[in-house]
Amino acid sequence: MEVHRSEQEIIRRENLNKIIAVGIDPFPAEMYPYNTTAKEIHANFDPAKKNFQEIIIAGRLMQKRIMGKASFAEILDTTGRIQIYITRDEICPTEDKTLYNDVFKKYLDIGDFIGIKGYAFVTQTGTLSIHVTELKVLSKSLRPLPIVKKDADGKVHDAFTDPEQRYRMRYVDLVVNPQVKEVFIKRSKILSSMRAFFDAKGWLEVETPVLQRIHGGAAARPFATHHNTLDMPIFLRIANELYLKRLIVGGFEGVYEIGKMFRNEGMDRTHNPEFTSMEIYVAYKDYIWMMEMVEQCLEYIALEVNGKTIVEYGGKVIDFAGPYPRMSMYESIEKYTGVNISEMEEEEMRKLCKKLHIEIDPTMGRGKLIDEIFGAKVEANLIQPTYITDYPLEMTPLAKKHRSKEGLVERFELFVNGKEIANAYSELNDPIDQRQRFEDQLTLAKRGDDEAMVLDEDFLKSLEFGMPPTSGLGIGMDRLTMLLTGQHSIQDVLFFPQMKAETK
């Protein structure tokens, strides 16, 4: 197949062949034993101490300024940039000057990986640099990086900013936009901080199946596939709830899992079909206890990641320090619409949706209608962390009935900046009630609700062996990362978000 290459790509391949022709392997196999980083040198070099005199460092060549027999350049390692100073006679001490005159000056391109040995010093202009005593080619780059330039006023030109290209070529984005790497470093710290918080309490991190025979634990459309060996349909999980509850039945006090979930649904700035969720279940607890635990957990994570509980997000100041205000689902709808819907039947609610200009369809039952009203009229007002509690029974097939309020369940969702980031229940552990709830969902499915839950006989069997009172929680880790890193699109906190196939 004929491959079209740009002029730059052709030149780089020619340079590759020239490097090979002078006897240098452009892709050597042996390890390169670097002993420091650019960040470490910048932070700790002291001219008076004459430290960093035996540096071995490796990275991408990002800039060259050829000055005859001596040159300045910049390399980028995993921690940042540092200037290097190269002289012809120092890296080529014999009569053969090929490494400098040809390889460095002519054949090495921006983006190539090199390894250097040398010592740190400060130039006459006050720039910390590495005086190179040895240079080695480590890897040839066959495609040019975008060249991001700054003028004398510090203005950036030719930046790699097109969102679609950044998401498609995250590997390039990470090289030329160093602030992007910081987002993902923080993402990793958010996950590790959450694990540390849970582990310190003695709760166990576990793994449950990604491929599931029955897609349960949430109201969502699954991705379907086929298991060839077992010759049966199978689904990518939409939630791991029902498996984690089985482990509570099995005798664990607390179990949690951080992993990928898959929902065959729409995409926007806060939704991706493949997303990271954390779910945790703790025996002998209820949703009131869980609210206090979530406040402690999120405050801990914010402090670990940012050093403070306050984050600035889209011009708003959001504080993750608890306690968070609490408001029931019905109270929140009445507050923002002026209508008390607690006693409304389905048809009356349909009329209200029409009056409020909320789009609905005939497949929606009472629970879905309430959800639509809440989404349209309440969510956007919940900027500071706020608990919405005590949901109508129809909306939550897996939560325990409220201990004192007829027709409600013991559930809360945590909203921040107008979006839900956490969902929790006092878990339903009555197998008879649970079976009836599943059967009610089957009725909705017959009406055309393709997000209705399916009946899971094995899960019901597990409940019949007895599950202690339990509280469960799910947190959307992508949305939490958006908030704690100041990103406004979920694609900006995913290394490789889902994209349409490129058209030629």
C-alpha positions in Angstrom: 0.0 0.0 0.0 1.4 3.4 -1.0 1.9 5.7 2.0 2.0 9.4 1.5 4.7 11.1 3.5 5.3 14.8 4.0 8.6 16.5 3.0 9.7 16.5 6.7 8.9 12.8 7.1 11.0 12.0 3.9 13.9 14.1 5.2 13.8 12.3 8.6 14.0 8.9 6.9 16.9 10.1 4.9 18.6 11.3 8.1 17.9 7.9 9.6 19.7 6.2 6.8 22.6 8.6 7.1 23.0 7.8 10.8 23.0 4.1 10.0 25.6 4.7 7.2 28.1 6.2 9.6 27.9 3.1 11.8 25.5 4.4 14.5 22.5 2.3 15.6 19.5 4.7 15.7 17.5 2.3 17.9 20.0 0.7 20.3 18.8 -2.2 22.5 20.8 -1.7 25.6 19.5 0.2 28.6 20.6 3.8 29.2 21.5 4.2 32.9 20.5 7.8 33.6 21.2 8.9 37.2 19.3 12.2 37.5 16.5 14.3 36.0 16.1 17.9 34.7 13.8 18.7 37.7 16.3 17.4 40.2 19.1 19.4 38.7 17.1 22.6 38.6 16.0 22.1 42.2 19.3 21.1 43.8 22.3 22.4 41.8 24.6 24.6 43.9 27.6 26.1 42.1 29.4 26.6 45.5 29.0 22.9 46.2 30.0 21.9 42.7 27.5 19.1 42.8 26.0 17.3 39.7 29.5 16.9 38.2 28.8 13.3 36.9 25.4 13.7 35.2 23.9 11.0 33.0 20.5 12.1 31.6 18.3 11.2 28.7 15.4 12.8 26.8 14.1 14.3 23.6 16.0 16.9 21.7 13.7 19.9 21.6 15.9 22.8 20.3 19.2 23.3 18.6 21.3 26.5 18.2 24.3 25.6 16.1 27.3 27.9 16.7 30.2 26.4 14.7 32.4 24.2 16.9 30.0 24.7 19.9 26.2 24.6 20.2 23.5 25.0 22.7 20.4 22.7 22.7 17.5 21.7 25.0 16.4 18.3 26.0 13.1 17.3 27.5 13.1 14.3 30.0 10.1 13.0 32.0 10.3 15.9 34.4 11.0 19.0 32.2 13.5 20.8 30.1 17.2 21.7 30.6 19.7 23.4 28.4 22.8 21.5 27.2 26.1 22.9 25.9 28.0 20.8 23.3 31.5 21.4 21.9 32.9 19.5 18.9 36.2 18.5 20.3 34.8 17.3 23.7 32.3 14.8 22.3 34.7 13.9 19.4 38.2 13.8 21.1 39.8 11.9 18.2 40.3 13.0 14.6 36.9 11.7 13.6 34.4 14.6 14.1 31.5 12.8 12.5 29.4 12.6 15.6 29.3 16.4 15.9 29.8 17.7 12.4 27.3 15.3 10.8 25.2 13.4 13.3 24.4 16.2 15.8 24.5 19.2 13.4 22.8 17.6 10.4 21.1 14.3 11.1 19.5 14.7 14.6 16.1 16.2 14.4 13.8 17.8 17.0 12.1 15.0 18.8 15.0 12.5 18.6 16.0 10.9 21.9 19.6 11.3 23.0 21.5 10.3 26.1 24.3 12.6 27.5 27.0 12.6 30.1 28.4 15.8 31.5 28.4 18.2 34.4 26.2 21.1 35.5 27.3 24.8 35.2 25.7 28.2 34.9 26.4 30.1 31.6 27.4 33.8 31.5 23.8 34.7 30.9 22.8 32.9 34.1 21.2 29.8 32.5 21.7 26.5 34.3 23.1 24.0 31.7 24.8 20.7 31.3 28.3 20.7 29.7 28.2 17.6 27.5 31.2 15.2 27.5 29.5 12.3 25.8 26.5 12.0 23.5 24.6 8.9 22.4 21.7 8.5 19.9 18.9 6.5 21.6 15.9 6.7 19.2 15.1 8.5 15.9 11.8 10.3 15.5 10.4 9.9 12.0 7.6 12.4 12.3 8.0 16.1 13.2 6.6 17.4 16.5 4.4 20.6 16.4 6.7 23.5 17.0 5.4 25.7 19.8 7.1 29.1 19.9 7.1 32.0 22.3 7.9 35.6 21.2 9.8 38.2 23.2 6.6 39.1 25.0 6.0 35.5 26.1 3.1 35.0 23.7 2.7 31.4 22.4 2.4 30.8 18.7 1.6 27.7 16.7 0.4 25.9 19.9 -1.0 22.4 19.6 -4.5 23.3 20.7 -7.0 21.7 18.4 -9.1 19.5 20.8 -9.7 16.7 18.3 -6.1 16.4 17.3 -5.0 16.6 21.0 -7.3 13.7 21.9 -6.4 11.6 18.9 -2.7 12.1 19.4 -2.4 12.3 23.1 1.2 11.2 22.8 2.0 14.4 21.0 -0.1 16.5 23.3 1.8 15.3 26.3 5.1 16.3 24.7 4.3 19.8 23.6 1.8 20.8 26.2 3.5 20.1 29.6 0.5 21.3 31.6 -1.5 18.3 30.3 0.9 15.8 32.0 0.2 17.6 35.3 -3.6 16.8 35.0 -2.9 13.1 34.6 -0.3 13.1 37.5 -3.1 14.6 39.7 -5.5 12.0 38.4 -3.2 9.2 39.5 -2.9 10.9 42.9 -6.7 11.1 43.3 -6.9 7.4 42.7 -4.0 6.5 45.1 -5.3 8.9 47.8 -8.8 7.3 47.6 -7.2 3.8 47.9 -5.1 5.0 50.9 -8.2 6.4 52.7 -10.1 3.1 52.2 -7.1 0.8 53.0 -6.4 2.6 56.2 -9.9 1.6 57.4 -9.2 -2.0 56.6 -11.5 -2.3 53.5 -10.4 -4.7 50.8 -9.8 -3.7 47.1 -11.2 -6.5 44.9 -11.8 -7.3 41.2 -15.1 -8.4 39.7 -16.0 -9.5 36.2 -16.0 -7.0 33.3 -17.7 -9.5 31.1 -21.1 -10.3 32.6 -23.9 -12.7 31.6 -26.5 -10.3 33.0 -25.9 -6.6 32.9 -27.1 -5.4 36.3 -26.5 -2.8 39.0 -27.6 0.3 37.1 -30.2 1.6 34.7 -28.2 1.9 31.4 -27.8 0.4 28.0 -25.0 -2.2 27.8 -22.5 -3.1 25.1 -23.3 -6.6 23.9 -21.0 -9.2 22.5 -20.8 -13.0 22.1 -18.8 -15.5 24.1 -17.7 -18.0 21.4 -16.5 -20.8 23.8 -19.7 -20.8 25.9 -21.9 -19.9 22.9 -23.9 -17.2 24.7 -24.5 -13.5 24.6 -22.5 -11.5 27.1 -22.2 -7.9 28.1 -19.6 -5.4 29.2 -20.5 -4.4 32.7 -22.5 -1.2 33.4 -21.8 -1.5 37.1 -20.1 -3.9 39.5 -22.7 -3.5 42.3 -24.3 -6.9 42.3 -20.9 -8.8 42.5 -19.6 -6.6 45.3 -22.7 -7.3 47.3 -22.2 -11.0 46.8 -18.9 -10.5 48.6 -20.6 -8.8 51.5 -22.9 -11.9 51.7 -19.7 -14.0 51.7 -18.5 -12.3 54.9 -16.2 -9.4 54.0 -16.8 -6.3 56.1 -15.9 -3.8 53.4 -15.0 -4.2 49.7 -14.3 -1.7 47.0 -13.3 -1.7 43.3 -12.0 1.1 41.1 -12.4 0.1 37.5 -13.9 0.7 34.0 -17.6 0.6 33.4 -19.2 0.7 29.9 -22.5 2.2 28.9 -23.7 2.3 25.3 -25.1 5.8 25.6 -24.4 9.4 24.5 -21.2 11.4 24.7 -20.8 15.0 25.8 -18.5 17.1 28.0 -19.3 15.0 31.1 -20.2 11.6 29.6 -17.9 9.0 28.0 -19.2 5.5 27.2 -16.1 4.0 28.9 -15.6 5.6 32.3 -13.9 4.9 35.6 -16.0 4.3 38.7 -15.3 3.5 42.3 -17.9 1.4 44.2 -17.6 0.5 47.9 -19.9 -1.6 50.2 -19.5 -1.7 54.0 -21.5 -4.0 56.2 -23.6 -2.8 59.2 -23.7 0.8 57.9 -26.5 3.0 56.4 -26.7 5.9 54.0 -26.5 8.5 56.8 -23.1 7.0 57.9 -22.1 7.0 54.3 -22.7 10.8 53.9 -20.3 11.5 56.7 -17.7 9.1 55.3 -17.9 10.7 51.8 -17.3 14.1 53.3 -14.2 12.8 55.1 -12.9 11.0 52.0 -13.3 13.9 49.6 -11.8 16.4 52.0 -8.8 14.1 52.5 -8.4 13.6 48.7 -8.6 17.4 48.0 -5.9 18.1 50.6 -3.7 15.3 49.3 -4.0 16.5 45.7 -4.2 20.3 46.0 -3.1 21.0 49.5 -6.5 22.7 50.2 -10.2 21.9 50.2 -11.1 24.8 47.9 -10.9 24.6 44.2 -11.6 27.2 41.6 -13.7 25.9 38.7 -15.1 28.0 35.9 -15.1 31.2 37.9 -16.7 29.5 40.9 -15.1 28.7 44.2 -16.0 25.2 45.4 -15.2 23.9 48.9 -15.0 20.2 49.6 -14.7 20.6 53.4 -17.8 19.1 55.1 -20.4 19.0 56.2 -22.4 19.3 53.0 -26.0 20.6 53.0 -28.8 17.9 52.6 -32.1 18.3 50.8 -34.6 15.6 49.8 -35.5 15.0 46.2 -39.1 16.3 46.6 -37.8 19.3 48.6 -35.3 20.2 45.9 -38.0 20.0 43.1 -40.4 22.1 45.1 -37.6 24.7 45.9 -36.8 25.2 42.2 -40.2 24.8 40.5 -42.6 25.8 43.2 -44.5 22.5 42.8 -44.9 19.8 45.3 -44.9 16.5 43.3 -44.8 14.1 46.2 -48.5 13.0 45.8 -48.7 13.2 42.0 -49.6 10.2 40.0 -47.9 9.4 36.6 -50.5 11.2 34.4 -50.5 14.3 36.5 -46.8 14.4 36.3 -46.8 14.1 32.6 -49.0 17.2 32.4 -46.5 19.0 34.7 -43.6 18.0 32.4 -45.5 19.5 29.4 -46.2 22.7 31.4 -42.5 23.0 32.3 -41.5 22.3 28.7 -39.6 19.1 29.6 -39.4 16.5 26.8 -40.6 13.1 27.7 -41.8 9.9 26.0 -44.5 7.2 26.6 -42.0 4.6 27.8 -41.2 6.7 31.0 -42.7 5.6 34.2 -43.2 7.8 37.3 -39.6 7.4 38.4 -38.2 8.4 35.1 -40.5 11.5 34.9 -39.3 12.6 38.3 -35.7 12.2 37.2 -36.4 14.3 34.1 -37.9 17.1 36.1 -35.0 17.0 38.6 -32.5 17.1 35.8 -34.1 20.0 34.0 -34.9 22.2 36.9 -32.7 21.4 39.9 -29.3 20.0 38.9 -27.8 23.2 37.5 -28.4 25.0 40.8 -26.3 22.6 42.9 -22.9 24.2 42.8 -21.4 23.6 46.2 -21.3 19.9 47.3 -24.9 19.1 48.1 -26.6 15.8 49.1 -30.0 15.1 47.4 -31.6 12.5 49.6 -34.7 10.2 50.0 -35.6 9.3 46.4 -39.0 8.0 45.3 -39.0 4.2 45.4 -39.7 3.9 41.6 -36.3 5.5 40.9 -34.1 3.1 42.8 -34.7 -0.7 42.5 -31.7 -1.6 44.6 -32.1 0.7 47.7 -33.8 -0.1 51.0 -37.3 1.4 51.7 -37.1 4.5 53.9 -37.4 3.6 57.6 -40.0 6.3 58.3 -41.2 7.9 54.9 -43.7 5.9 52.9 -42.9 5.6 49.2 -39.2 6.7 49.5 -35.9 4.8 49.7 -32.8 5.6 51.6 -30.6 7.0 48.9 -28.5 10.1 48.3 -26.6 11.5 45.4 -23.9 14.1 45.8 -24.0 17.0 43.3 -21.1 19.4 42.7 -21.1 22.2 40.1 -24.5 21.0 38.7 -23.4 17.4 38.1 -23.8 14.1 40.1 -20.5 12.7 41.2 -21.6 10.1 43.8 -24.6 7.8 44.4 -25.2 5.8 47.6 -27.9 3.7 49.3 -28.8 1.8 52.4 -28.7 -1.4 50.3 -31.8 -3.5 49.9 -31.1 -6.8 51.6 -34.6 -8.3 51.6 -34.7 -10.9 48.8 -38.5 -10.9 48.6 -38.7 -7.1 48.2 -35.7 -7.2 45.7 -37.5 -9.8 43.5 -40.6 -7.6 43.3 -38.5 -4.6 42.4 -36.8 -6.5 39.6 -40.2 -7.7 38.3 -41.4 -4.1 38.3 -38.4 -3.3 36.2 -39.4 -6.0 33.7 -42.8 -4.3 33.4 -41.0 -1.1 32.4 -38.9 -3.0 29.9 -42.0 -4.3 28.2 -43.2 -0.7 27.9 -40.0 0.0 25.9 -37.6 1.3 28.6 -34.3 0.0 27.3 -32.5 1.1 30.5 -34.7 -1.0 32.8 -32.8 -3.5 35.0 -33.0 -7.2 34.3 -33.8 -9.9 36.8 -30.6 -11.6 38.2 -31.6 -14.9 39.7 -28.1 -15.7 41.1 -28.0 -12.3 42.9 -31.4 -13.0 44.4 -30.1 -16.5 45.5 -27.2 -14.8 47.2 -29.5 -12.5 49.1 -31.5 -15.5 50.3 -28.4 -16.8 52.1 -28.6 -13.5 54.0 -26.8 -10.1 53.6 -26.2 -7.9 56.6 -27.4 -4.3 56.7 -25.0 -2.6 54.2 -24.3 0.8 52.8 -23.0 1.2 49.2 -21.5 4.1 47.3 -20.4 4.8 43.8 -18.2 7.8 42.7 -17.6 8.8 39.1 -13.8 9.2 39.1 -13.6 11.1 35.8 -16.0 13.8 37.0 -14.2 14.1 40.4 -10.9 14.5 38.5 -12.4 17.2 36.3 -13.3 19.2 39.5 -10.0 18.7 41.3 -7.9 19.6 38.2 -10.1 22.4 36.8 -10.9 20.7 33.5 -14.3 21.3 31.8 -14.4 18.4 29.4 -14.2 14.7 30.4 -12.0 14.1 27.4 -9.4 16.3 29.1 -9.0 13.8 32.0 -8.9 10.7 29.8 -5.7 9.7 28.2 -7.5 8.2 25.2 -11.2 9.3 24.9 -13.5 7.6 22.5 -13.4 9.3 19.1 -15.0 8.8 15.7 -12.8 7.0 13.2 -10.7 9.5 11.2 -11.9 10.0 7.6 -9.2 10.1 4.9 
